Amino acid sequence: MYSGRLVLLVDDDPEVVALLEFVLRRYGQEPISAHDARTALQLFRQRQPDLVLLDIILGTSNGLQVLKEIRQLNAAVPVIMLTAMDDTQDKVRGLQMGADDFITKPFNNQELMARI
């Protein structure tokens, strides 16, 4: 059903990362993780993931800036924003900047995998 995509997971919360890695592996995906913008972009360039799950708030960085840089490198890779920010303006801004989807935390594992 979900055949082995390489998924770049970008979130600064270690607990969220651990949960997402578990869920992704359970559904046959191969997660790679970054906790900050610099590492995320480095992994993106090196590994060329099939999908990106990206938080908006990354400690001192901004996930929307990461999204902008990802889009400059590869306009086609799907990016799902995964964030606690649930304001409509934030969602619209992310989508206008090139996100393909937007999921708010807390999320349902089945919904996440359906969107992937």
A tleap script that builds the chain and sets N, CA, C and O, in Angstrom:
source leaprc.protein.ff14SB
mol = sequence {
  NMET TYR SER GLY ARG LEU VAL LEU LEU VAL
  ASP ASP ASP PRO GLU VAL VAL ALA LEU LEU
  GLU PHE VAL LEU ARG ARG TYR GLY GLN GLU
  PRO ILE SER ALA HIE ASP ALA ARG THR ALA
  LEU GLN LEU PHE ARG GLN ARG GLN PRO ASP
  LEU VAL LEU LEU ASP ILE ILE LEU GLY THR
  SER ASN GLY LEU GLN VAL LEU LYS GLU ILE
  ARG GLN LEU ASN ALA ALA VAL PRO VAL ILE
  MET LEU THR ALA MET ASP ASP THR GLN ASP
  LYS VAL ARG GLY LEU GLN MET GLY ALA ASP
  ASP PHE ILE THR LYS PRO PHE ASN ASN GLN
  GLU LEU MET ALA ARG CILE
}
set mol.1.N position { 0.818 -1.198 0.000 }
set mol.1.CA position { 0.000 0.000 0.000 }
set mol.1.C position { 0.860 1.260 0.000 }
set mol.1.O position { 0.623 2.160 -0.806 }
set mol.2.N position { 1.859 1.345 0.891 }
set mol.2.CA position { 2.748 2.498 0.963 }
set mol.2.C position { 4.163 2.001 0.722 }
set mol.2.O position { 4.893 1.728 1.675 }
set mol.3.N position { 4.550 1.883 -0.502 }
set mol.3.CA position { 5.805 1.201 -0.802 }
set mol.3.C position { 7.024 2.093 -0.670 }
set mol.3.O position { 7.233 3.003 -1.472 }
set mol.4.N position { 7.824 1.824 0.347 }
set mol.4.CA position { 9.149 2.314 0.612 }
set mol.4.C position { 9.612 3.637 0.085 }
set mol.4.O position { 10.644 3.687 -0.585 }
set mol.5.N position { 8.929 4.686 0.339 }
set mol.5.CA position { 9.415 6.007 -0.037 }
set mol.5.C position { 10.424 6.495 0.982 }
set mol.5.O position { 10.329 6.178 2.168 }
set mol.6.N position { 11.392 7.269 0.513 }
set mol.6.CA position { 12.329 7.948 1.397 }
set mol.6.C position { 11.670 9.248 1.829 }
set mol.6.O position { 11.394 10.116 1.001 }
set mol.7.N position { 11.417 9.385 3.138 }
set mol.7.CA position { 10.693 10.533 3.667 }
set mol.7.C position { 11.629 11.346 4.554 }
set mol.7.O position { 12.155 10.836 5.544 }
set mol.8.N position { 11.833 12.601 4.198 }
set mol.8.CA position { 12.606 13.519 5.031 }
set mol.8.C position { 11.656 14.128 6.048 }
set mol.8.O position { 10.692 14.808 5.695 }
set mol.9.N position { 11.942 13.876 7.302 }
set mol.9.CA position { 11.133 14.343 8.416 }
set mol.9.C position { 11.891 15.472 9.099 }
set mol.9.O position { 13.010 15.272 9.571 }
set mol.10.N position { 11.282 16.668 9.156 }
set mol.10.CA position { 11.956 17.829 9.723 }
set mol.10.C position { 11.113 18.386 10.867 }
set mol.10.O position { 10.058 18.979 10.641 }
set mol.11.N position { 11.591 18.190 12.100 }
set mol.11.CA position { 10.886 18.677 13.291 }
set mol.11.C position { 11.908 18.817 14.409 }
set mol.11.O position { 12.798 17.977 14.545 }
set mol.12.N position { 11.788 19.869 15.207 }
set mol.12.CA position { 12.763 20.087 16.283 }
set mol.12.C position { 12.386 19.393 17.585 }
set mol.12.O position { 13.139 19.469 18.556 }
set mol.13.N position { 11.249 18.725 17.628 }
set mol.13.CA position { 10.802 18.022 18.841 }
set mol.13.C position { 11.184 16.544 18.733 }
set mol.13.O position { 10.619 15.824 17.910 }
set mol.14.N position { 12.135 16.080 19.551 }
set mol.14.CA position { 12.597 14.684 19.471 }
set mol.14.C position { 11.476 13.657 19.670 }
set mol.14.O position { 11.514 12.584 19.068 }
set mol.15.N position { 10.487 13.969 20.500 }
set mol.15.CA position { 9.385 13.033 20.721 }
set mol.15.C position { 8.518 12.889 19.477 }
set mol.15.O position { 8.092 11.785 19.137 }
set mol.16.N position { 8.261 13.990 18.808 }
set mol.16.CA position { 7.477 13.949 17.566 }
set mol.16.C position { 8.254 13.180 16.504 }
set mol.16.O position { 7.683 12.366 15.778 }
set mol.17.N position { 9.550 13.437 16.414 }
set mol.17.CA position { 10.390 12.738 15.439 }
set mol.17.C position { 10.352 11.234 15.692 }
set mol.17.O position { 10.181 10.454 14.755 }
set mol.18.N position { 10.509 10.820 16.950 }
set mol.18.CA position { 10.504 9.389 17.284 }
set mol.18.C position { 9.168 8.753 16.917 }
set mol.18.O position { 9.138 7.654 16.364 }
set mol.19.N position { 8.073 9.429 17.217 }
set mol.19.CA position { 6.746 8.908 16.884 }
set mol.19.C position { 6.578 8.783 15.372 }
set mol.19.O position { 6.115 7.755 14.877 }
set mol.20.N position { 6.950 9.818 14.651 }
set mol.20.CA position { 6.800 9.787 13.193 }
set mol.20.C position { 7.692 8.733 12.552 }
set mol.20.O position { 7.277 8.063 11.606 }
set mol.21.N position { 8.901 8.583 13.052 }
set mol.21.CA position { 9.779 7.539 12.518 }
set mol.21.C position { 9.141 6.163 12.718 }
set mol.21.O position { 9.164 5.331 11.811 }
set mol.22.N position { 8.579 5.923 13.887 }
set mol.22.CA position { 7.916 4.652 14.168 }
set mol.22.C position { 6.750 4.426 13.215 }
set mol.22.O position { 6.625 3.356 12.619 }
set mol.23.N position { 5.898 5.437 13.075 }
set mol.23.CA position { 4.717 5.312 12.206 }
set mol.23.C position { 5.139 5.085 10.758 }
set mol.23.O position { 4.599 4.208 10.083 }
set mol.24.N position { 6.091 5.862 10.285 }
set mol.24.CA position { 6.528 5.723 8.894 }
set mol.24.C position { 7.111 4.342 8.628 }
set mol.24.O position { 6.804 3.721 7.610 }
set mol.25.N position { 7.945 3.863 9.532 }
set mol.25.CA position { 8.518 2.518 9.350 }
set mol.25.C position { 7.423 1.448 9.374 }
set mol.25.O position { 7.456 0.493 8.598 }
set mol.26.N position { 6.479 1.621 10.254 }
set mol.26.CA position { 5.367 0.658 10.361 }
set mol.26.C position { 4.614 0.527 9.033 }
set mol.26.O position { 4.112 -0.544 8.694 }
set mol.27.N position { 4.545 1.621 8.300 }
set mol.27.CA position { 3.847 1.621 7.015 }
set mol.27.C position { 4.799 1.460 5.833 }
set mol.27.O position { 4.434 1.754 4.694 }
set mol.28.N position { 6.010 0.996 6.101 }
set mol.28.CA position { 6.922 0.644 5.012 }
set mol.28.C position { 7.695 1.794 4.406 }
set mol.28.O position { 8.272 1.648 3.329 }
set mol.29.N position { 7.718 2.936 5.074 }
set mol.29.CA position { 8.476 4.073 4.567 }
set mol.29.C position { 9.872 4.076 5.183 }
set mol.29.O position { 10.106 3.423 6.200 }
set mol.30.N position { 10.787 4.800 4.576 }
set mol.30.CA position { 12.145 4.937 5.100 }
set mol.30.C position { 12.360 6.380 5.548 }
set mol.30.O position { 12.647 7.243 4.719 }
set mol.31.N position { 12.226 6.657 6.844 }
set mol.31.CA position { 12.406 8.040 7.304 }
set mol.31.C position { 13.873 8.406 7.508 }
set mol.31.O position { 14.681 7.590 7.951 }
set mol.32.N position { 14.193 9.652 7.175 }
set mol.32.CA position { 15.448 10.268 7.566 }
set mol.32.C position { 15.051 11.565 8.278 }
set mol.32.O position { 14.100 12.233 7.872 }
set mol.33.N position { 15.774 11.914 9.329 }
set mol.33.CA position { 15.304 13.001 10.184 }
set mol.33.C position { 16.308 14.128 10.308 }
set mol.33.O position { 17.522 13.923 10.278 }
set mol.34.N position { 15.757 15.333 10.449 }
set mol.34.CA position { 16.542 16.528 10.725 }
set mol.34.C position { 15.805 17.332 11.778 }
set mol.34.O position { 14.576 17.400 11.779 }
set mol.35.N position { 16.572 17.942 12.678 }
set mol.35.CA position { 15.974 18.741 13.749 }
set mol.35.C position { 16.136 20.240 13.521 }
set mol.35.O position { 15.658 21.045 14.320 }
set mol.36.N position { 16.808 20.616 12.435 }
set mol.36.CA position { 17.012 22.037 12.151 }
set mol.36.C position { 17.065 22.243 10.634 }
set mol.36.O position { 17.184 21.294 9.859 }
set mol.37.N position { 16.971 23.505 10.243 }
set mol.37.CA position { 16.910 23.855 8.823 }
set mol.37.C position { 18.164 23.456 8.068 }
set mol.37.O position { 18.079 22.891 6.977 }
set mol.38.N position { 19.328 23.743 8.637 }
set mol.38.CA position { 20.581 23.446 7.938 }
set mol.38.C position { 20.727 21.964 7.632 }
set mol.38.O position { 21.077 21.584 6.515 }
set mol.39.N position { 20.455 21.126 8.632 }
set mol.39.CA position { 20.553 19.680 8.437 }
set mol.39.C position { 19.508 19.202 7.439 }
set mol.39.O position { 19.781 18.342 6.603 }
set mol.40.N position { 18.317 19.765 7.534 }
set mol.40.CA position { 17.244 19.373 6.613 }
set mol.40.C position { 17.643 19.624 5.162 }
set mol.40.O position { 17.459 18.759 4.306 }
set mol.41.N position { 18.180 20.789 4.892 }
set mol.41.CA position { 18.565 21.119 3.513 }
set mol.41.C position { 19.752 20.289 3.054 }
set mol.41.O position { 19.837 19.916 1.884 }
set mol.42.N position { 20.672 19.995 3.970 }
set mol.42.CA position { 21.812 19.148 3.630 }
set mol.42.C position { 21.328 17.740 3.262 }
set mol.42.O position { 21.756 17.179 2.253 }
set mol.43.N position { 20.439 17.176 4.079 }
set mol.43.CA position { 19.896 15.843 3.786 }
set mol.43.C position { 19.085 15.851 2.494 }
set mol.43.O position { 19.128 14.896 1.718 }
set mol.44.N position { 18.351 16.931 2.272 }
set mol.44.CA position { 17.553 17.026 1.053 }
set mol.44.C position { 18.451 16.960 -0.177 }
set mol.44.O position { 18.155 16.248 -1.137 }
set mol.45.N position { 19.536 17.700 -0.138 }
set mol.45.CA position { 20.459 17.706 -1.284 }
set mol.45.C position { 21.143 16.343 -1.468 }
set mol.45.O position { 21.284 15.857 -2.590 }
set mol.46.N position { 21.558 15.744 -0.364 }
set mol.46.CA position { 22.308 14.492 -0.429 }
set mol.46.C position { 21.436 13.295 -0.778 }
set mol.46.O position { 21.826 12.461 -1.595 }
set mol.47.N position { 20.274 13.204 -0.174 }
set mol.47.CA position { 19.461 11.986 -0.282 }
set mol.47.C position { 18.313 12.084 -1.280 }
set mol.47.O position { 17.784 11.053 -1.695 }
set mol.48.N position { 17.916 13.278 -1.676 }
set mol.48.CA position { 16.834 13.492 -2.631 }
set mol.48.C position { 15.593 12.674 -2.265 }
set mol.48.O position { 15.227 11.744 -2.984 }
set mol.49.N position { 14.950 13.016 -1.153 }
set mol.49.CA position { 13.802 12.241 -0.673 }
set mol.49.C position { 12.612 12.314 -1.624 }
set mol.49.O position { 12.503 13.213 -2.459 }
set mol.50.N position { 11.725 11.330 -1.464 }
set mol.50.CA position { 10.503 11.266 -2.268 }
set mol.50.C position { 9.409 12.151 -1.702 }
set mol.50.O position { 8.457 12.493 -2.403 }
set mol.51.N position { 9.541 12.524 -0.432 }
set mol.51.CA position { 8.516 13.294 0.270 }
set mol.51.C position { 9.172 14.001 1.445 }
set mol.51.O position { 10.140 13.499 2.015 }
set mol.52.N position { 8.643 15.175 1.811 }
set mol.52.CA position { 9.130 15.915 2.977 }
set mol.52.C position { 7.959 16.186 3.908 }
set mol.52.O position { 6.922 16.696 3.483 }
set mol.53.N position { 8.130 15.840 5.190 }
set mol.53.CA position { 7.208 16.242 6.258 }
set mol.53.C position { 7.923 17.339 7.023 }
set mol.53.O position { 8.994 17.103 7.582 }
set mol.54.N position { 7.356 18.527 7.060 }
set mol.54.CA position { 8.086 19.705 7.520 }
set mol.54.C position { 7.289 20.509 8.536 }
set mol.54.O position { 6.172 20.945 8.256 }
set mol.55.N position { 7.866 20.700 9.711 }
set mol.55.CA position { 7.269 21.554 10.731 }
set mol.55.C position { 7.537 23.016 10.374 }
set mol.55.O position { 8.529 23.319 9.712 }
set mol.56.N position { 6.663 23.917 10.806 }
set mol.56.CA position { 6.881 25.340 10.538 }
set mol.56.C position { 7.861 25.932 11.540 }
set mol.56.O position { 8.758 26.686 11.163 }
set mol.57.N position { 7.693 25.595 12.809 }
set mol.57.CA position { 8.558 26.156 13.838 }
set mol.57.C position { 9.687 25.174 14.119 }
set mol.57.O position { 9.455 24.067 14.604 }
set mol.58.N position { 10.913 25.592 13.807 }
set mol.58.CA position { 12.091 24.741 13.972 }
set mol.58.C position { 13.092 25.419 14.895 }
set mol.58.O position { 14.216 25.712 14.487 }
set mol.59.N position { 12.696 25.666 16.119 }
set mol.59.CA position { 13.581 26.348 17.052 }
set mol.59.C position { 13.883 27.743 16.560 }
set mol.59.O position { 12.996 28.595 16.509 }
set mol.60.N position { 15.139 27.984 16.193 }
set mol.60.CA position { 15.524 29.318 15.713 }
set mol.60.C position { 15.287 29.489 14.215 }
set mol.60.O position { 15.492 30.579 13.683 }
set mol.61.N position { 14.862 28.438 13.532 }
set mol.61.CA position { 14.634 28.495 12.090 }
set mol.61.C position { 13.145 28.520 11.788 }
set mol.61.O position { 12.307 28.317 12.666 }
set mol.62.N position { 12.845 28.773 10.535 }
set mol.62.CA position { 11.471 28.817 10.084 }
set mol.62.C position { 11.281 27.788 8.975 }
set mol.62.O position { 11.979 27.820 7.961 }
set mol.63.N position { 10.337 26.883 9.172 }
set mol.63.CA position { 10.072 25.852 8.184 }
set mol.63.C position { 9.622 26.401 6.840 }
set mol.63.O position { 9.846 25.770 5.807 }
set mol.64.N position { 8.987 27.575 6.842 }
set mol.64.CA position { 8.564 28.156 5.572 }
set mol.64.C position { 9.773 28.577 4.732 }
set mol.64.O position { 9.727 28.508 3.504 }
set mol.65.N position { 10.842 29.006 5.383 }
set mol.65.CA position { 12.075 29.319 4.653 }
set mol.65.C position { 12.686 28.037 4.084 }
set mol.65.O position { 13.198 28.030 2.965 }
set mol.66.N position { 12.628 26.959 4.860 }
set mol.66.CA position { 13.110 25.657 4.371 }
set mol.66.C position { 12.282 25.237 3.159 }
set mol.66.O position { 12.828 24.757 2.165 }
set mol.67.N position { 10.974 25.417 3.244 }
set mol.67.CA position { 10.088 25.098 2.116 }
set mol.67.C position { 10.495 25.892 0.876 }
set mol.67.O position { 10.574 25.338 -0.220 }
set mol.68.N position { 10.747 27.165 1.046 }
set mol.68.CA position { 11.155 28.015 -0.085 }
set mol.68.C position { 12.437 27.480 -0.736 }
set mol.68.O position { 12.536 27.405 -1.960 }
set mol.69.N position { 13.408 27.113 0.093 }
set mol.69.CA position { 14.677 26.604 -0.446 }
set mol.69.C position { 14.506 25.237 -1.098 }
set mol.69.O position { 15.144 24.947 -2.110 }
set mol.70.N position { 13.650 24.396 -0.523 }
set mol.70.CA position { 13.369 23.094 -1.137 }
set mol.70.C position { 12.744 23.297 -2.504 }
set mol.70.O position { 13.105 22.615 -3.463 }
set mol.71.N position { 11.819 24.221 -2.597 }
set mol.71.CA position { 11.162 24.479 -3.882 }
set mol.71.C position { 12.156 24.998 -4.918 }
set mol.71.O position { 11.991 24.724 -6.107 }
set mol.72.N position { 13.160 25.721 -4.510 }
set mol.72.CA position { 14.182 26.188 -5.452 }
set mol.72.C position { 15.036 25.023 -5.954 }
set mol.72.O position { 15.509 25.033 -7.090 }
set mol.73.N position { 15.225 24.027 -5.099 }
set mol.73.CA position { 16.023 22.856 -5.474 }
set mol.73.C position { 15.220 21.836 -6.272 }
set mol.73.O position { 15.747 21.197 -7.183 }
set mol.74.N position { 13.949 21.688 -5.930 }
set mol.74.CA position { 13.105 20.677 -6.574 }
set mol.74.C position { 11.644 21.075 -6.410 }
set mol.74.O position { 11.074 20.955 -5.325 }
set mol.75.N position { 11.051 21.544 -7.486 }
set mol.75.CA position { 9.673 22.016 -7.422 }
set mol.75.C position { 8.668 20.870 -7.360 }
set mol.75.O position { 7.504 21.088 -7.024 }
set mol.76.N position { 9.100 19.660 -7.677 }
set mol.76.CA position { 8.157 18.554 -7.808 }
set mol.76.C position { 7.986 17.700 -6.554 }
set mol.76.O position { 6.951 17.049 -6.405 }
set mol.77.N position { 8.957 17.681 -5.655 }
set mol.77.CA position { 8.869 16.797 -4.493 }
set mol.77.C position { 7.700 17.237 -3.611 }
set mol.77.O position { 7.572 18.421 -3.298 }
set mol.78.N position { 6.848 16.292 -3.209 }
set mol.78.CA position { 5.723 16.656 -2.337 }
set mol.78.C position { 6.212 17.084 -0.954 }
set mol.78.O position { 7.104 16.463 -0.376 }
set mol.79.N position { 5.611 18.157 -0.437 }
set mol.79.CA position { 5.927 18.652 0.903 }
set mol.79.C position { 4.617 18.778 1.679 }
set mol.79.O position { 3.686 19.465 1.257 }
set mol.80.N position { 4.573 18.099 2.818 }
set mol.80.CA position { 3.429 18.203 3.718 }
set mol.80.C position { 3.886 18.952 4.955 }
set mol.80.O position { 4.810 18.521 5.646 }
set mol.81.N position { 3.241 20.068 5.232 }
set mol.81.CA position { 3.527 20.819 6.445 }
set mol.81.C position { 2.829 20.103 7.594 }
set mol.81.O position { 1.641 19.794 7.511 }
set mol.82.N position { 3.562 19.843 8.649 }
set mol.82.CA position { 3.051 19.127 9.815 }
set mol.82.C position { 3.367 19.989 11.028 }
set mol.82.O position { 4.516 20.044 11.468 }
set mol.83.N position { 2.336 20.677 11.583 }
set mol.83.CA position { 2.617 21.692 12.585 }
set mol.83.C position { 1.477 21.882 13.570 }
set mol.83.O position { 0.333 21.523 13.291 }
set mol.84.N position { 1.796 22.441 14.704 }
set mol.84.CA position { 0.780 22.762 15.710 }
set mol.84.C position { 0.049 24.049 15.364 }
set mol.84.O position { -0.993 24.346 15.948 }
set mol.85.N position { 0.576 24.804 14.432 }
set mol.85.CA position { -0.062 26.059 14.036 }
set mol.85.C position { -1.288 25.735 13.195 }
set mol.85.O position { -1.178 25.179 12.103 }
set mol.86.N position { -2.459 26.089 13.719 }
set mol.86.CA position { -3.679 25.716 13.002 }
set mol.86.C position { -4.475 26.912 12.503 }
set mol.86.O position { -5.636 26.768 12.119 }
set mol.87.N position { -3.865 28.086 12.506 }
set mol.87.CA position { -4.521 29.282 12.009 }
set mol.87.C position { -4.685 29.187 10.491 }
set mol.87.O position { -3.767 28.759 9.791 }
set mol.88.N position { -5.826 29.575 9.994 }
set mol.88.CA position { -6.098 29.514 8.560 }
set mol.88.C position { -5.066 30.299 7.767 }
set mol.88.O position { -4.640 29.860 6.698 }
set mol.89.N position { -4.661 31.454 8.278 }
set mol.89.CA position { -3.661 32.269 7.573 }
set mol.89.C position { -2.345 31.511 7.403 }
set mol.89.O position { -1.712 31.581 6.350 }
set mol.90.N position { -1.939 30.782 8.452 }
set mol.90.CA position { -0.701 30.001 8.364 }
set mol.90.C position { -0.814 28.916 7.306 }
set mol.90.O position { 0.118 28.680 6.538 }
set mol.91.N position { -1.963 28.261 7.276 }
set mol.91.CA position { -2.175 27.206 6.280 }
set mol.91.C position { -2.143 27.778 4.871 }
set mol.91.O position { -1.475 27.238 3.989 }
set mol.92.N position { -2.859 28.863 4.664 }
set mol.92.CA position { -2.916 29.478 3.334 }
set mol.92.C position { -1.525 29.934 2.908 }
set mol.92.O position { -1.128 29.730 1.761 }
set mol.93.N position { -0.787 30.548 3.821 }
set mol.93.CA position { 0.566 31.015 3.501 }
set mol.93.C position { 1.470 29.852 3.096 }
set mol.93.O position { 2.210 29.944 2.117 }
set mol.94.N position { 1.404 28.760 3.856 }
set mol.94.CA position { 2.206 27.590 3.521 }
set mol.94.C position { 1.844 27.012 2.169 }
set mol.94.O position { 2.722 26.659 1.383 }
set mol.95.N position { 0.565 26.914 1.899 }
set mol.95.CA position { 0.119 26.387 0.602 }
set mol.95.C position { 0.529 27.310 -0.540 }
set mol.95.O position { 0.935 26.842 -1.604 }
set mol.96.N position { 0.424 28.606 -0.326 }
set mol.96.CA position { 0.825 29.561 -1.364 }
set mol.96.C position { 2.327 29.514 -1.626 }
set mol.96.O position { 2.780 29.807 -2.733 }
set mol.97.N position { 3.091 29.146 -0.611 }
set mol.97.CA position { 4.548 29.068 -0.774 }
set mol.97.C position { 4.994 27.748 -1.401 }
set mol.97.O position { 6.178 27.556 -1.676 }
set mol.98.N position { 4.044 26.842 -1.626 }
set mol.98.CA position { 4.405 25.622 -2.336 }
set mol.98.C position { 4.167 24.321 -1.603 }
set mol.98.O position { 4.460 23.256 -2.144 }
set mol.99.N position { 3.640 24.371 -0.377 }
set mol.99.CA position { 3.313 23.123 0.314 }
set mol.99.C position { 2.192 22.419 -0.433 }
set mol.99.O position { 1.318 23.066 -1.010 }
set mol.100.N position { 2.219 21.114 -0.422 }
set mol.100.CA position { 1.177 20.339 -1.091 }
set mol.100.C position { 0.010 20.002 -0.172 }
set mol.100.O position { -1.103 19.756 -0.636 }
set mol.101.N position { 0.269 19.991 1.128 }
set mol.101.CA position { -0.766 19.659 2.096 }
set mol.101.C position { -0.354 20.222 3.443 }
set mol.101.O position { 0.783 20.660 3.623 }
set mol.102.N position { -1.280 20.207 4.385 }
set mol.102.CA position { -1.062 20.811 5.688 }
set mol.102.C position { -1.791 19.972 6.714 }
set mol.102.O position { -3.011 19.829 6.642 }
set mol.103.N position { -1.059 19.411 7.675 }
set mol.103.CA position { -1.661 18.596 8.731 }
set mol.103.C position { -1.307 19.227 10.070 }
set mol.103.O position { -0.149 19.563 10.318 }
set mol.104.N position { -2.307 19.387 10.932 }
set mol.104.CA position { -2.037 19.974 12.237 }
set mol.104.C position { -1.801 18.892 13.284 }
set mol.104.O position { -2.364 17.799 13.221 }
set mol.105.N position { -0.946 19.235 14.252 }
set mol.105.CA position { -0.674 18.364 15.401 }
set mol.105.C position { -1.701 18.685 16.471 }
set mol.105.O position { -2.098 19.844 16.589 }
set mol.106.N position { -2.138 17.748 17.233 }
set mol.106.CA position { -1.840 16.324 17.107 }
set mol.106.C position { -2.527 15.761 15.866 }
set mol.106.O position { -3.584 16.243 15.458 }
set mol.107.N position { -1.926 14.752 15.277 }
set mol.107.CA position { -2.432 14.179 14.039 }
set mol.107.C position { -2.830 12.726 14.266 }
set mol.107.O position { -2.408 12.088 15.230 }
set mol.108.N position { -3.641 12.233 13.367 }
set mol.108.CA position { -4.052 10.836 13.374 }
set mol.108.C position { -3.132 10.085 12.414 }
set mol.108.O position { -2.949 10.502 11.270 }
set mol.109.N position { -2.553 8.976 12.881 }
set mol.109.CA position { -1.607 8.217 12.050 }
set mol.109.C position { -2.216 7.773 10.724 }
set mol.109.O position { -1.562 7.851 9.684 }
set mol.110.N position { -3.453 7.313 10.757 }
set mol.110.CA position { -4.096 6.842 9.524 }
set mol.110.C position { -4.317 7.994 8.555 }
set mol.110.O position { -4.135 7.835 7.348 }
set mol.111.N position { -4.707 9.147 9.072 }
set mol.111.CA position { -4.898 10.316 8.205 }
set mol.111.C position { -3.568 10.723 7.579 }
set mol.111.O position { -3.500 11.008 6.384 }
set mol.112.N position { -2.516 10.749 8.387 }
set mol.112.CA position { -1.193 11.100 7.886 }
set mol.112.C position { -0.793 10.177 6.732 }
set mol.112.O position { -0.361 10.641 5.677 }
set mol.113.N position { -0.940 8.876 6.943 }
set mol.113.CA position { -0.546 7.926 5.908 }
set mol.113.C position { -1.442 8.026 4.675 }
set mol.113.O position { -0.971 7.820 3.556 }
set mol.114.N position { -2.704 8.334 4.859 }
set mol.114.CA position { -3.592 8.521 3.700 }
set mol.114.C position { -3.144 9.728 2.874 }
set mol.114.O position { -3.199 9.702 1.644 }
set mol.115.N position { -2.702 10.780 3.555 }
set mol.115.CA position { -2.239 11.970 2.844 }
set mol.115.C position { -0.896 11.722 2.154 }
set mol.115.O position { -0.637 12.254 1.075 }
set mol.116.N position { -0.057 10.919 2.778 }
set mol.116.CA position { 1.219 10.547 2.152 }
set mol.116.C position { 0.948 9.747 0.897 }
set mol.116.O position { 1.884 9.333 0.214 }
savepdb mol mol.pdb
quit
